[in-house]
Amino acid sequence: MIELQLNGNRLHVVEGTTVAAALYIGADGSSRTSVTGHRRAPLCGMGICQECRVTIDGKRRLACQTLCRTGMSVETQP
């Protein structure tokens, strides 16, 4: 199991889990809030739609294209 931080909370996932999957495991599945106030979640799963943007270790990344690793810090946009 891999331990990471998701919005400040510890989360354990199986090795090989994407950050997008971890959003569903450890939270509501959302990655950000739209300009109209609606929660947005990963859609395409291959990096084209950009809906899965999150901050990983201080840098903006695509959650669907990033594998979880031990000690990683993931922050979604409120």
Secondary structure, DSSP 8 states (H G I E B T S, - for coil): -EEEEETTEEEEE-TT-BHHHHHHHHSSS--EE-TTS-EE---SSSSSS-TTEEEETTEEEEGGG-B--TT-EEE---
